[in-house]
Amino acid sequence: MLKQKMAKTKGDTGIGDGWLRLIIPDSHGQYIDKQAEAAALNAAKLIRPNEVVLLGDHVDVSGMYSAHQPNYVKDLEYSYEEDLAAADSFLTKLQKSTPGAKYYYLEGNHEQHAERFWARTVHNVKDARAMCKREAPAKRLHLKERGIRYCRMSEMHDGLSIPGTIKLGKCFFTHGFTASKFATAIHCARFGANIVHGHTHRVQEYGTRTIASDAIGGWCPGTLAQLQPLYRHTSPTEWRHGIGLQMVAKDGRFIHINVPIVKGWCGLEMLIKTIKPQRYHG
């Protein structure tokens, strides 16, 4: 476990009074893609973010907790303990790569699998709450001890009227409420504001404007999970690996970049060398 405190000062990022925000999409515990994981961790070391937003589904919570029935013998290889161990390892390495960063972890629908299972099978509120207290992913990952703020899907945050959502500066973050083909555009339209979401595993970007705002955008960075899981083996996915990066100004305005990861290659190192070589070598 690694508990972190916000220690960075303005100017550490090399962008004046602004700062950098790293966005990590769905990684799915033991189903994380190892090449994508390595690329994301290397990118985290390179950019030295002040904030890290985890979009949810960083534990897969399959097996008996899942609402989906196993269809293959290989599905039975899933273990909640191994799933938690993989997620714990990724979080530990990520925090070591981002010293001083402030963390936000949005609960995803997969983290919710455990609570839904207990609600369906225990049938007693005290017993269900006791199970959540002992076995829920947030507890087993020691998020509180790590200094990571956990934002549950069933609760309101930051004075907002939509549960499971936070606002940082001029941008909202949520795990996602639809996985449709036009999910990012739908999120943007429903929120009527800048929004970053996960859930779909597809790299998407959408921009528009409203009468109240000159420009708003929606983004989904993709996923760090395996792109062709067993349950989709006969149906090629449109999923792509990637992370999100935001350069945030002092007044909250920002530039968002979906950074693709292709077969373990991220390209951020080349970008940093090109734009600011003195920072890379310094």
C-alpha positions as CSV (number, residue, x, y, z in Angstrom):
1,M,0.0,0.0,0.0
2,L,1.2,3.5,-0.7
3,K,-0.4,6.6,0.9
4,Q,0.3,9.8,-1.0
5,K,-0.1,13.4,-0.1
6,M,-0.4,16.4,-2.5
7,A,3.1,17.8,-2.5
8,K,3.6,19.4,-5.9
9,T,3.9,23.1,-6.3
10,K,2.9,25.3,-9.2
11,G,5.4,25.1,-12.0
12,D,6.4,21.5,-11.5
13,T,4.6,20.5,-14.7
14,G,6.4,23.0,-16.8
15,I,3.2,24.7,-18.0
16,G,3.3,27.9,-15.9
17,D,0.5,28.2,-13.4
18,G,-1.3,25.2,-14.9
19,W,-1.1,21.5,-14.1
20,L,-1.5,18.1,-15.7
21,R,-4.3,15.6,-15.2
22,L,-3.9,12.0,-16.1
23,I,-7.0,9.9,-16.8
24,I,-6.9,6.2,-16.6
25,P,-9.8,4.2,-18.2
26,D,-11.2,0.8,-17.4
27,S,-8.4,-1.7,-16.7
28,H,-10.4,-4.7,-15.3
29,G,-8.1,-6.2,-12.8
30,Q,-6.6,-9.5,-13.9
31,Y,-7.8,-8.9,-17.4
32,I,-5.6,-5.9,-17.9
33,D,-3.5,-5.9,-21.1
34,K,0.2,-6.1,-19.9
35,Q,1.6,-4.1,-22.8
36,A,-1.1,-1.4,-22.3
37,E,-0.4,-1.4,-18.6
38,A,3.4,-0.9,-19.1
39,A,2.8,1.9,-21.6
40,A,0.4,3.7,-19.2
41,L,2.8,3.4,-16.3
42,N,5.7,4.8,-18.5
43,A,3.5,7.7,-19.6
44,A,2.6,8.5,-16.0
45,K,6.3,8.7,-15.1
46,L,7.0,10.9,-18.1
47,I,4.2,13.5,-17.5
48,R,4.3,13.6,-13.7
49,P,0.6,14.6,-13.3
50,N,-0.7,16.6,-10.4
51,E,-4.1,14.7,-10.5
52,V,-5.1,11.2,-11.6
53,V,-8.7,10.3,-12.3
54,L,-9.5,6.6,-12.4
55,L,-12.7,6.2,-14.5
56,G,-13.8,2.9,-12.9
57,D,-13.9,-0.9,-13.7
58,H,-10.4,-1.3,-12.4
59,V,-11.5,-4.6,-10.7
60,D,-13.4,-6.9,-13.0
61,V,-15.4,-8.6,-10.2
62,S,-16.6,-11.6,-12.2
63,G,-17.2,-15.1,-11.1
64,M,-20.0,-15.6,-8.7
65,Y,-20.4,-11.8,-8.2
66,S,-21.1,-11.2,-11.9
67,A,-24.7,-11.0,-13.3
68,H,-23.4,-12.9,-16.4
69,Q,-23.3,-16.6,-16.5
70,P,-20.0,-18.3,-17.5
71,N,-20.2,-19.9,-21.0
72,Y,-16.8,-21.5,-21.2
73,V,-14.6,-23.7,-19.0
74,K,-11.9,-21.0,-19.2
75,D,-14.3,-18.6,-17.6
76,L,-14.0,-20.6,-14.4
77,E,-10.3,-19.6,-14.1
78,Y,-11.4,-16.3,-12.8
79,S,-10.6,-15.6,-9.1
80,Y,-11.7,-12.6,-7.1
81,E,-8.5,-12.8,-5.1
82,E,-6.3,-12.8,-8.2
83,D,-8.4,-10.0,-9.6
84,L,-7.9,-7.9,-6.5
85,A,-4.2,-8.7,-6.5
86,A,-3.8,-7.5,-10.1
87,A,-5.7,-4.3,-9.4
88,D,-3.7,-3.7,-6.3
89,S,-0.4,-4.2,-8.2
90,F,-1.5,-1.8,-10.9
91,L,-2.5,0.9,-8.4
92,T,0.7,0.5,-6.4
93,K,2.9,0.9,-9.5
94,L,0.8,3.8,-10.7
95,Q,1.1,5.7,-7.4
96,K,4.8,5.1,-7.3
97,S,5.0,6.5,-10.9
98,T,3.0,9.7,-9.9
99,P,4.5,10.9,-6.5
100,G,2.4,13.7,-5.0
101,A,-0.6,13.3,-7.3
102,K,-4.1,13.6,-6.0
103,Y,-6.3,10.6,-6.8
104,Y,-9.9,10.2,-7.7
105,Y,-11.4,6.7,-8.2
106,L,-14.9,6.6,-9.8
107,E,-16.8,3.4,-9.0
108,G,-17.7,1.5,-12.2
109,N,-20.4,-1.0,-12.9
110,H,-18.0,-3.9,-12.3
111,E,-17.0,-2.7,-8.8
112,Q,-20.8,-2.6,-8.2
113,H,-21.1,-6.4,-9.1
114,A,-20.2,-7.3,-5.6
115,E,-22.7,-5.1,-3.9
116,R,-25.4,-6.2,-6.3
117,F,-24.6,-9.8,-5.5
118,W,-24.9,-9.3,-1.8
119,A,-28.2,-7.3,-2.2
120,R,-29.7,-10.2,-4.2
121,T,-28.5,-13.1,-2.1
122,V,-28.2,-11.9,1.5
123,H,-31.6,-10.3,1.9
124,N,-30.7,-8.5,5.1
125,V,-29.4,-4.9,5.2
126,K,-27.1,-5.4,8.2
127,D,-25.5,-8.5,6.7
128,A,-25.2,-7.0,3.3
129,R,-23.5,-3.9,4.7
130,A,-21.2,-6.1,6.7
131,M,-20.2,-7.9,3.6
132,C,-19.6,-4.6,1.7
133,K,-17.5,-3.4,4.6
134,R,-15.3,-6.5,4.5
135,E,-15.1,-7.6,0.9
136,A,-16.0,-4.6,-1.4
137,P,-13.3,-3.7,-3.9
138,A,-12.7,-0.3,-2.3
139,K,-12.1,-1.9,1.0
140,R,-10.0,-4.7,-0.3
141,L,-7.8,-2.2,-2.3
142,H,-7.3,-0.1,0.8
143,L,-8.2,3.0,-1.1
144,K,-8.7,5.2,2.0
145,E,-5.3,4.2,3.4
146,R,-3.8,5.0,0.0
147,G,-5.2,8.5,0.1
148,I,-7.5,7.8,-2.9
149,R,-10.9,9.5,-2.9
150,Y,-13.5,6.8,-3.9
151,C,-16.7,8.1,-5.5
152,R,-19.6,5.6,-5.4
153,M,-22.1,5.4,-8.3
154,S,-25.0,5.5,-5.9
155,E,-24.0,8.7,-4.1
156,M,-23.9,12.4,-5.0
157,H,-20.5,14.2,-5.0
158,D,-19.4,17.8,-5.2
159,G,-22.9,19.1,-4.8
160,L,-23.9,17.7,-8.2
161,S,-27.4,16.4,-9.0
162,I,-26.2,13.3,-10.8
163,P,-24.8,10.5,-8.8
164,G,-21.4,8.9,-9.5
165,T,-20.1,12.1,-11.0
166,I,-17.4,14.6,-10.0
167,K,-16.4,18.0,-11.3
168,L,-12.8,19.2,-11.5
169,G,-12.5,22.7,-12.8
170,K,-14.5,23.0,-16.0
171,C,-14.9,19.3,-16.6
172,F,-17.1,16.5,-15.3
173,F,-16.0,12.9,-14.9
174,T,-18.3,9.8,-14.7
175,H,-17.9,6.1,-15.4
176,G,-20.6,6.1,-18.0
177,F,-24.3,5.4,-18.3
178,T,-24.5,4.1,-21.9
179,A,-22.2,1.9,-24.1
180,S,-24.0,2.7,-27.3
181,K,-22.1,3.5,-30.5
182,F,-22.5,7.2,-30.0
183,A,-21.9,7.1,-26.2
184,T,-19.6,10.1,-26.0
185,A,-22.0,12.3,-27.9
186,I,-24.9,11.2,-25.7
187,H,-23.0,11.9,-22.6
188,C,-22.1,15.4,-23.9
189,A,-25.7,16.1,-24.8
190,R,-27.1,14.9,-21.5
191,F,-24.6,16.8,-19.4
192,G,-24.6,19.9,-21.6
193,A,-21.0,20.3,-20.4
194,N,-17.5,19.0,-20.8
195,I,-17.5,15.3,-19.8
196,V,-15.0,12.5,-19.7
197,H,-16.3,8.9,-19.3
198,G,-15.2,5.3,-19.5
199,H,-17.3,2.2,-19.7
200,T,-17.4,1.7,-23.5
201,H,-13.7,0.8,-24.1
202,R,-13.8,2.8,-27.3
203,V,-11.7,5.8,-28.0
204,Q,-14.1,8.6,-28.8
205,E,-14.2,12.4,-29.0
206,Y,-17.2,14.7,-29.6
207,G,-17.4,18.5,-29.7
208,T,-20.3,20.9,-30.0
209,R,-21.5,24.2,-28.7
210,T,-24.6,25.5,-26.9
211,I,-26.3,28.8,-26.5
212,A,-24.8,29.0,-23.0
213,S,-21.3,27.9,-24.0
214,D,-19.1,28.5,-27.0
215,A,-17.6,25.0,-26.9
216,I,-18.1,21.8,-24.9
217,G,-16.6,18.4,-25.5
218,G,-16.9,14.8,-24.6
219,W,-14.1,12.2,-24.4
220,C,-13.6,8.5,-23.8
221,P,-9.9,7.5,-23.6
222,G,-10.5,3.8,-24.4
223,T,-9.4,1.0,-22.1
224,L,-6.3,-0.7,-20.7
225,A,-8.1,-4.1,-20.6
226,Q,-7.7,-6.9,-23.1
227,L,-9.3,-5.9,-26.4
228,Q,-10.7,-9.3,-27.3
229,P,-12.0,-11.1,-24.2
230,L,-13.3,-14.6,-24.4
231,Y,-16.9,-13.7,-24.3
232,R,-16.5,-11.6,-27.4
233,H,-14.2,-14.0,-29.3
234,T,-16.6,-14.5,-32.3
235,S,-17.4,-10.7,-32.5
236,P,-14.5,-8.4,-33.1
237,T,-14.6,-5.4,-30.8
238,E,-14.0,-1.7,-31.7
239,W,-12.1,-1.3,-28.4
240,R,-8.8,0.5,-28.3
241,H,-6.1,1.1,-25.7
242,G,-5.4,4.6,-24.5
243,I,-5.3,7.1,-21.7
244,G,-6.4,10.7,-21.3
245,L,-4.3,13.7,-20.6
246,Q,-5.5,17.2,-19.7
247,M,-3.4,20.4,-19.5
248,V,-5.4,22.6,-17.1
249,A,-5.0,26.3,-16.8
250,K,-5.2,28.2,-13.5
251,D,-8.8,29.3,-14.3
252,G,-10.0,25.7,-15.0
253,R,-9.9,25.8,-18.8
254,F,-8.2,22.8,-20.3
255,I,-7.0,21.0,-23.3
256,H,-7.9,17.3,-23.5
257,I,-5.9,14.8,-25.5
258,N,-6.9,11.2,-26.0
259,V,-3.5,9.4,-26.1
260,P,-3.6,6.1,-28.0
261,I,-1.7,3.1,-27.0
262,V,-1.0,0.7,-29.9
263,K,0.6,-2.7,-29.1
264,G,2.3,-1.2,-26.1
265,W,3.5,2.0,-27.9
266,C,2.2,5.2,-26.5
267,G,4.1,8.0,-28.3
268,L,4.1,10.4,-25.4
269,E,7.9,10.1,-25.0
270,M,8.4,11.3,-28.6
271,L,5.9,14.1,-28.0
272,I,7.6,15.3,-24.9
273,K,11.0,15.2,-26.5
274,T,9.8,17.2,-29.4
275,I,7.9,19.9,-27.5
276,K,10.0,20.3,-24.4
277,P,13.3,18.4,-24.7
278,Q,14.9,20.3,-21.8
279,R,12.1,19.0,-19.5
280,Y,12.5,15.4,-20.7
281,H,16.3,15.4,-20.2
282,G,16.1,17.5,-17.0
